[in-house]
């Protein structure tokens, strides 16, 4: 049987993987057998083949499987299906609250390449500055904008594929294949909320397939959702004390830990194909997505928040002097307003010293604006657009006669506009606004591809498939300045008042601008069967960047059939991940917790004078070496794969740990051009800081049978994954961060699913196991703020009633038995009693508890 590849399949080519997971459950044994033999392309640009015949395995998740999740977010859907895929909502995490980072196989989110219809997906503009652990500093694609209703299937390929696709494919590749129906459609409405009665989520989605000439199609999908915020908070002791002392301006709870509110989240996808003359096809696909997100920040205590209410840890209140601010002499008679006489943090608003200060027009304190302290709300608008167009087909004449080609161009843009509410710019005094537009990040990418493929008879059992291609990409990262009040150093800055909107300082004119990078790549791919049961393949890619130089990577694969039921497979590859333009140029001011105290930390480009002073250097690419080996067993209705892997990454990129800006360095920093170093508690920057080795094993098994007068399918997927930090720089990476990298994700994860189908009903039950992991809160790995968390098991379930051929009703839930996440440690040193959160923010499953939903779907 010939395996000659027509390049019309090339858009489905999505790299090489290491483990196979779920094969879609259907309603009868025949359908199940068909899915076990489901045809996929595995990146070599040779003929599509079945999962069992792939030299390295691939997860295939259908749109039906994705829909079996209570969540309205694509990320949660994938986590419930792919065991080595991790994502977690981050309640107080600056921009990562808006776009949640993910990880595959223990590596950062930007170590997994994301494709749509086989074409590279652009990155999000948001970089995960904190709260991400292994994802700290990652800038990956925002896949939450891709709704399941727009998808035909998802292929998760878990092996390095840089030799096929270039940067970012160290951990693997995810390819989202859009629907190509030319008739029919559906519309559905789903509502769900958590068992606590909050987080209500309403989702309306649908698609329609239309004919486009006799042989073409036009498929359009949409999703609209609104999600309420959640709160898993407890009142902070300091806030409770203020209330007890009579401060009626303090909220209860003073600080909210929970998921952000998502409003008017709209996504539209289009996928169009049209046959043209001489066996060629033109294609066009793209999306428009937009959403508004609002989350919480840390509570600012009205006694001791540094550079806002106090300069000495709360011993005395910070009082502004109007005369000094106007260039004159000191005019405020009130110098110090102490704590209560007994030393407690009581309600100083009624003290004689404070009341005297209010009567003096030359004095002020920020308590006059927020007498009970304040908790900023951080949010923004995320707009994501993309468009890909191309043509593919066979060449019948000229010097390329006999070849197939694919020519395409893509453009993608992700813009994040940030805002801050319920805050202030203390350096402006009482003239400060309380709401700010703090600026924007914009990520823009352009890509052009030209691919050729042809089969040659070289005397082997199968023709040699030979593919070559070229790619050109341009990536830019833009910072747009915020409104003046969000970054301005006001007249009271010299008196110690914080500069810029507090909690998230706006981007100033000195930070604004566009940075660009271009790269060109050339690659080749060969594959053949030396004998009827022995396949070998190789790929080679050369890539040259306008910033740091070039790289050459390769991949070799093989599969050998021992028997009709059992085969062995193996792969070896080198890979790389280029530092993003954003990582090399981003600027950000963030508030972090260190040892229970809030500090103002400044993220600067690695070549900025401040970063360079503390060890920052020009970024270089990560480099990886991967090995994988496994077996595939298939007999009748039973299918199993076992695969082991090892991924070594050197010069791994991440955000540094927070480095203290020392008072003895202020003079030298000023001479280097650093402005107001005294108001910067710590600095971080991106750097090539450490080497890691990640090793693991995937075990996957599926079995189908007729049971209970219906069709039953059992699916088991297990992942063991262990990361070791081989080398790191202790001057820029602390031991706590190393611990998070090594233990922040469970070594053991598994899912076991039973899917049952009858004529009028369908149901599934899924058990999810999460092993022990190192839990941390607010990126603080100190005692009381971190610990090894216990293993946990959650259950998901769903029941479908097929009322008619067109109408389906669904009821279900995630974590239906309300398994609690790991609780924060209590006591005087524990995070529970300091920040007002109940659970650790890091963890493998949702801290919000049980989520229940109902859904109605009409198909036509």
N, C-alpha and C positions, 0 to 999 in steps of 0.2 A: 504494500500500500504506500503510495507516494505521500510524503509529508511536505511537499513543496509549498512554500508560504506565499500567498498573494498579499500584497502590502495593504490591501483593504482592511486586514486585521491589525495593522500596526498600531493604530490608536489604542488598542487594548493591551499592548505590550507594556508591562509594568514592573520589570525588574525581577530579581530572584528572591526567593523566600527560604525560610528555614523550617517552618513547621506548618502543618495543615491543621485547621481547627474544625469549624462547623461546616457541614454540608447540609444544604437546606432540607428540612423535613417536609414531606408532601403527604397527600391523603391516601396514597396507595403504594403497594410494594413496587410496582413498575416505575412510578415516578421516583421513588427512592433510589432504585437501581440507576435510573437515568442521571440523578444528581451525583451519585458516587462517581460516575463517569463524566461529570460536568467538564466541558471544554473551557480551558483558560489558556492565556498566553503568559509565559513566565520570563519574559524579558530578553530572551536570546534572539528575538526577531525571526525565529524559525516557526514551523507550523504550530498552530494551537494544538494542545493535546489534553488528555484527561489529567485530573489531579494525580492519580496513581502513576501515570507515566512521566510526571514532571521530575527533572533531575534534582530539584529542591522544592519542598512543598509550599503550598499557598493556602491561606484562609479565604474561603468564599462565603460571603454573607449576603443573602438575597434581601430585597426590599421588604419581603414578608417577615423575615427574621428580625430585621431592624425595627419593624413596627411593634414587635412584641416586647415593648418596654414602656413603663409608665412615664418616662421622661419625655419632654418635648425637645431635648437637646441631643444632637447627633453624638456628642462626646459620651454621654451616659449610655446611649444605645450601644455604642461600640464596646464600652467597658463591660457591659453585661454579656458580650458575645466573644470577646477576645481576651483570654486571661492575662496575657503579658502587656495589655494596654491599660494604662492608669491615668485617671484624671480626678481632680477633686476641686470642688468649689472653694474659693479663697475669700473669706469674708472681709478682711481688711488687708489689702495687698496692692495698693496703688492701682496702676493700670491693669495688672493681672486680674483684677476684679471684673474688668470689662471683657477680656478675652482670655479664657482659661487655658493655660498650657497643658500639654499632655506628654506622656512618654511611652516608648515601646522598648521592651527588653532592658529596662533600667537605665537607658540613655536619655538625654534631653530631647525635648520636643522637636528641636530643629535638627536632630540627627535622623529623623524619619522624613523621607521625601514624600510629598503629597502630589498626586496627579489627578486630573479630571479627564476622562476619556483618553488616558494615556499621555496627556500633555501636562507639563509642569504647572502647578498652582502657585500663585504669588504668595508672599509672606504677609502676615498681619503687620500693621504698623506698630503695634504694642509690643514692648519687650517686658518680660516678667522680671521685675526688679527685686521682688522679695516675696516671701511666702511660698516659693516654689520648690525648695530643696534641690532635688536633682535638676529641676528646670530653672533654677535661679540664673537669670541672664539670658534665657532662651528667646529666640525670635522665630517661631514657626508659623505655618499657615493657620488661618482661622477656619477650621473645618466645621465649626458649629453653624456656619451659615448655610451648609448644604443639607437640605431637608431630606428625610428618607423617602418622601413621596416622589422626589425627583429622580430616584435611583432605580436602576435595573439590578445592580448588585455592587458590592464592595469587595475588592481583592486586597488582602493584607499580606504582603510579602516580607518575610522576616529574615532577610539575609542581605549583606552589603551589596549594593548595586551601583556604586560610583562608576564602574567601568562602562555601564550602560547609560546612566543618566546624570553623572556628574555629582556636584556637591550635595550634601545633606542625606545621602542614602546609606549612612554607616549602619544604622540599626535596621533599616528596611524601607519598604515602599508601601504606600497606601494609594490604591487607584479607585476612584469613585466613577463608576460607569453609569451615565445618564440613560434614562428611558429612551427607547427608540420606537415606541408604539405609533402606528399610523391610524389607529382607530381606538375607540373606547375611552374610558376615563373614570374618575372617581372624585368624590368630595366627602370629607369626613369632619366631624366635630368631636373634640375630646376635651374633657375637663377633669382635673385632678387636684388634690391638695394633700398635705401631710397630715398625719394623724394628730398633730398638735393643733390643727385647724388653721394653719397659715400656709403661705407659699402657693396659693391657688393659681393654677395654670390653665389657661384656655387656649386651645390650638385649633385653628381651622386650616385645612390643607386640601389640595386636590391637584389633578392633572387632566389633561385632555390630549389625545393623539389624533392628528389630522393627516389625511393624505396630501402629499405635495407632488403633483403630477402623478403619473401612473406608478412610478417606482420609488418616489421619495416619501419623506415623512417630515412632519413638524410636530414636536412634542413640547408642551408648555406646562410648567408646574409652578405652584405657589404655596406659600405657608405664611400665616399670620398668627402670631402668638403674643400673649401678655402674661407675665409671671409676677405675682406679688412677692414681696420680700418675706424672709423668715427671720425669726429671732430665737436664738438658743442662749439667752443671756441670763445673768444673775446680777443683782445690784452690787456695784463696787463698794467695799467698806468705806473708802474715803468719801464717796458720794452719800452713803447712808449716814455717815457721821455729820456731814454738812446739813442734811435734812433734819437730823435730830437736834442740831444746834440752832435751827430756825431759819435756815437758808431755803426759802420757798422757790427759788429759781432753778433748783437742781431737778433734773428729770429722773424718773424711775421706770426703766433702768437708765442710767446716765449714758451708757454705751451699749450699742446693739451689735451682737455677733450673729451673723446669719448671711443667707444668700442675698444678693442685691435684687432690686426691683428692675424688671425688664419691661419696657413699654413699647408698643407699636413695632414689634420685631417682624418686619416684612421681608420676604425673600421671593424672588421670581427667577426661575431658570427656564432657558429655552435650549432645545437641541434639535437641529434641522439637518437633514441629509437629502441630497438631490443627485440622481444619476444624470450624468451628462454624456456627451458623445464619446464613442470609442472605448466603452468600458471604464469610464472614469466617474468618480463621485466627488462632488463638492460638499463640504460640511461646514457648519457654523453652530457654535454653542457659546453660552455665556450666562451671566447672572447680574442682577441688581439686588442688593441687600442693605437694609438700614435698621438700626435699633437704638434706643435710648436706655442707658443703664445708670442706676443710682445705687451706691452702696455707702457704707459707714466708715468712719475713721475712729481713732482713739479719743477718749475723753480728756479734755484739758482741765485739770483741777485749778480752781480760781485762787489757790494759795501758792502753789509751788511750780506751776509750769514755767520752765526756764525761758527767759527772754520775752515772756509775755506778762506773767504775773509776778515773777521773782527772779533775782539774780543769785540768790544764795540758798537755793533748795527749799525755799519756803520759810526761812527764818524771818524775813521781812518782805513786805510787799514792794514791788517795783513801782515807783511813782515817777511820772514824767514831769519835766520842768519846762514850761512854755517859754520862759525867757531864754534859756540856753538854746532851745530849738530855733529861736528867731535870731540867733547870732549875738545875743546880749549876755548879761550876767545872770547867774542863778537867781530865780525869782520865787521859787516854791519854798515856803517855810517848812513844810512837812518833809522830813528827810527819810525817816524810817517808820513804818507801821508794823509793829511786831505781832507775833502770834498771840493767842490768848495767854493770860498771865500764867496759866498752869502748863503752857507749852504745847497744848493740843491744837490740832487743826480745826478749830471751831469756826463760828460765823463771825468773822471780823467786820462784816458790813455794819454792825451796830456798835463797834468800838468807838470810843471818843476820838482816837487819832484818825480813824477813817472818816468820820463825820466832819472833822475839822478840815481834812483834805478836800472834801467835797465843797466846802464853803470858800475855798481859796481858788480864784479863777486862774491862777498861775500853776495849778497842779492838776493832775489827772491820773487815773489808773484804768486799765482795761476792764476792771470790774464794773465800771460804769456802763459798759456795753453788754457784757455777759457776766452778771453778778454771780451766777451759779456755775461758771465755767461753760464750756461749749464742746460739742462733738461735731467736727466738720463732716459734711456729706460730700463724698467724691463721686463724680459721674461723668458721663460723656455721651457723645453721639458717634456711633461706628457706622461708616458707610463703605460698602465693599462692592466693587464692580469688576467684571472681567468679560473679555470677548476673545474667542479663538476662531479663526477661519482657515480653511485649507482645501486642498484637492489631492486626491490619491487615485491610483489606478495602474494599469499596465501600459508599457511603451511598445508599440508595434512597428516602429520604423526608426531609421537613423542609427547613430553609433551606439545608442543605449537600447537598441532593440532587444527584447527579451527580459528586460529589467522591469521591476515594479517600483513606484516612487510614492513619496508622501511629502508634500510641501505645505508648510503651515506657518502662521504667525499668531502670536498671542500678546495681549496686553492686560495687565491686572493692576488694580489700584485699591488700596485700603487706607482710609483716612479716619483718624481718631481725634475728635475735638473734645477737650477736657473742660470741666467746670468744677467749681468748688463752692458749696453753699455753707452757711452758718459758720463762717470763719472770719478772719480779719487780717489786715496788714498792720501789725503793731507799730511799725516805724512811722506810720501816718498819724498816729495818735487817735483822737476821737473823730477825726475826719475820715477814717477808714470805711470803705464799704464792707458789707458782710457776705456778698456773693461776688464771684469772680469768674471770668473766662480766662483760663490759664494757658491757652494755646493749643497747638495741634501737632501730631505726627502724621506724615503722609508717606506711605510706601508705594512706589511705582515701579513696575517691571515690564519689560518688553522682551519677547523671545521669538526667534525665527529658527525653524528646523527644515532641513532637507535630508531625506533618507532614501536610500536605494537598496534593493534586495533582489537576489537572483539565485537560483539553484544550479549547481554544476555537477555533472556526472564524472566522478573521479575513481569509479570502480569499487566504492564501498557499498555496504548493504543498502544504504539510502543515499540520495543525492546530497552533496555538500551544500548547505544553505549559507550564503555569503551576503553580509549586509555591511554597508558603509553609510556614513552620514556626517553632517556638520551642523553646528548650532552656534547661534550668536545671541548673547543676552546683554541687556543693560538694566541695571538696578540703581534706583535713587532713593534716598531717605531725606525727607525735608522736615525741618522744625519751623513751625509758624509761631511767631511771638504772641504772647497773651496780651490782654489789655494792660495798660500802664500800671494801674493800681496793684496788679497781681505780681509784679516783679520790682517795682520801684523801691529804692532806698529812701524813705521819707526823712523828715527833719529830726526824728527821735532815734534814728539808727545809732548815732554816736553815744546815746545814753544807754545802749544795751538792748533796745527793743528789736525784735526779730524783723528781718527784711522780707518783704513779699508775702503773698497769701499764705497763711500758716497751715501746714499740713501737706500742701503741694504747691510749692513756689512756682509762679508763672514763668514761662520761658521769656527771657529778655532779648532785646535786639542783638546782643552780642552772641547769643546762642542760635539765633534764627539763621536759616540758610539751607541750601541744597547740596548734598554730597552724592557723587555718582561713581559707578564702577562698571566697566564693560569686560566681557570675556568671550572668547571664541573657543570652540571645541571641535575635534575631529575624532571619530570613533569607528571601530570595525567589530564585527561579530561573526563567528563561524560556528557551525554545528553540523554533526553528521552521526549516523549510526555505522560504526565500524563493522559490527555484525548485527544480526536481527535483534539481539537483546542487549547490545552495549552501545550506549550513546556517549559522546564526548562533545564538549563545547568550550569555546574560549572567547573572551572579549578584551578589547584594549581601547583606552581612551586617553587622548592628550588634551589638556585644557590650559589656556593661557589667560591670566587676569591682568588688567591694566594697573593693579595696585601692587600685588606682592609677587608676581611671577607665574611660573607654570608648574604643572604636575602631570605625572603619567601613572595611570592605574590599570590593573588587569584583573581578570577573573577567569577561572577554569572550573568546569563542572563535569560530572560524569554520573551515569546511572547504569547499573548492571542487573539484569534479571536472572536471579538464581533459579527460580521456578516460575510457573504461570501465576503463582499467588504471591511470591516474595521477591522483592528487589532491594538492592542497596544503592545508596546515592551519597555523593559527597561534593563539596565545593571549597574553594579557597580564593580569597580575593584581597586586594588592597583597596583602600578608599580614602576619602578626605572630606572635610567640611570647611568651606571657606568662611572666615569671619564675615558677618553681614555688615553692610554699610552702616546700618543703625548701631550695631555694637561698637563700631570704630568711631562713631561721631556723636552718639546720643548724650544729652545733658538732662539731668533730673535732680530735683531736691526732694527727699523723702523723709518721713518720720519713722523711726525704728525704735524697737524696745531692746535694750541691752541691760541684762541683770535687773529687769523690772523697771528701768527708767527710760523715759522717752528721750531720744536724742535726734538732732537734726543732721542728716547725712547727705552729702553731696556726691552724686555720680557724675564723673567728668570723663571726657574722652581719654584714652590711655596715653596720648601724647600731650595732653594739657599740662601746663606748668605745675599745677597742683598734683596731678597724678604722677608725673615724671619725678617730682621731688620724693614721692613715697614709693617709687619702684615701677611705675607704669612704662610700658614699652610698646612699640609698633606691633600690631597683631599679625600672627601667621596662621596658616591653616592647621586644623587638626589632621592627623594621619592615623589610619587604622589598618590593622591586619586581622582577617577573620578566617576561621576554619570551621567547617561543619560536616557532619556525617550522620546518616540515619538509615532507617529501613522503612519499607512500605509493605504491609500485608493486607491482601484483599481476598476474601473467600465468600462467595455468595453475598449475603446481606451484611457481612461483617467487614469493617474497614478500620485499619489501625496504622498509625505512624509513630515512630520514636525517633527523635532527632536531638543530637547534642551540638553545642556551638561554643566557640570561644572568640571574643572580640577584644582585641588590644587597641587602645586609643592613646596616642601620645600627643603632647602639647594641647591637651583638652582645654577648650575655651569656657570661661565662666566669669561671673562677676566676683571680684575679690571680696574677702571679708572686710568688715569696716575697720579702717585704720585711723586711729586717733590723730587729730590735728593738734599738735602740741603748742602750748603757749610760747615755748622757747624758739619755735620755728616761725612765729608770726613775722618778724622783721625780714627774714630771708624770703619768705613767701611773698611779702609785699614787693620786695625788690624784683621778684620774678614776674610781677604783674597780677598776682592773685588779689582779688578785691575782698575786703572785709573778712579775712581769715578767722578773726576772733568770733565770728558768728557761725562758723562751721565746726560742728563737734567731731565729725569723722568724714572721711572720703572713701569712695569705692570706685573701681574702674574695671574694665574688662581686660583679661590677660590670659596668656597660655600658661596655666598655672599648675597642671598636674597630669599624671598618666594613670590610666585605669585598665584593669582587665575584668571583663564581664564573661562569666561562664554560665551555662544553663542547659536544661533538657526540656523538650516538649514531648508530651505523650497525648495522643489524640485517638479516640475510638468512637465509632458509630455502629449501631446495630439496629436493624429494622425487622419487624415481625407483625403478624396479625394477632391482635389480642383484644379481649373484651368486645368482640363483635365490631372491631374497628381496626385502624392501622396505628401502630405504636412505633416510635423511634426513640432510642436511647443514645445520648451524646455525652461523652466525657472528654474534657480538655484540661490538662494539668501542665503547669509551668513552674519549673525551678529556675531561679535566676539569682546569681550572686555576683556582686561587684566588689573589687578590691582596689583601693587607691595605692598604686605602686610607688608613686613619687609625688611630692608636692612642695611648694615653697612656703615655709612657715611664716615668712614675713608678710605674705599676702593672703594666705589661706590658713584659718585656725583649725584646731582639732575638732571643734564642733561641726564645722562644715564637712570635714572628712567623714565624720560619723554619719551625717545625713546622707552623704553620697553612698556609703557602704551599706547602711541599714535602714534608710528612710523608706524603702519599698519592701514589702514582704518577700522573703526568699521563695515562699511557697504560695501559689494561688491555683485554684481549680474551680471548674463549674461542672455540674452534672444536671442534664436536662432530660425530662421525660415529656415527649410530645405525643398527644393522643388525638386522633381524628375519627369522627363519625360522619354520617351523611349531613346531619343538621347541626352538629356541634363540634367544636374543637377546643382543646385545652392544653396547657403546658404548666409544668412545675419545674423550677430551676433552683438548685442549691448552689450557693457561691461560698467558697472557703477562702479566707485570707489569713495567712500566717502572721507570726509576730513581726513587728517592725518598730523602728525607733521613732517615737512620736515627739514632735516639738510644737511649740506655740510661738507665734510672732517671730519666727526665725531665731528664737533665743534657746540655745542648747545648754544653758546653765542648770544647776540643780534646782529642782522645783518647777522648772519650765520644760522639762523633757524627761522621758523614760522609755523603756521597752514596753510597748503596748501588747496586750494579749491578742491571741488569735481569735477570730470570730467567724460565725457562719450566718449568712442571710438567705432568705428564701423569697423568690419572686413567683407569681402565679398569674394566669390569665384564662378566662373562659370566653369563648366566642359562640354566638348563636347565629347561624345562617338562616335568618327568617325567610328570605326568598333568595332567588339567584342574584338579586341586586342589592339587598339590604342585609347588613351585618351589625349586630350589637355586641359590644365587648365590655367586660368588667374585669379589673385586675389590680395588681399592686406590686410595688417593689418593696423589699424588706418587710414583708407582710406581718411578721411576728415582732417587728419593732426592735430589732437588735440595736442596742445603744453603742455609739462610738466610745472610744476611750475617754473617760472623764479626766479633766485637769486635776492636778494635785492640789489639795487643800492645805490649810495651815498658813502661818505667817509668811513663808517663803514661796508658797505655791502660786501659780498663775491664776488659779480659780479665784483667789481672794484679792487679786490685784487688778486684773483687766476686765472683769465682768463677763468672761466667756465660760461656758460650761464644759466644752469638749476641745480636744486638740484640733487645731485647724489642719494639720497634716494627717493623712490617713487614706486607706485604700477604698473606703466606701463612705457614702453620704452621712454626715453627722446629724442631719435633720430628722432621721428616723423613718418610720413607715410612710409610704406614699401610695394613695389609692386613686383609681381613675375609672371613668366610664367613657365609652366612645361609640359613636354611631357612624357607619360608613355606607354610602350609596355608590354603587358601581354601575356604569352604563357602557 
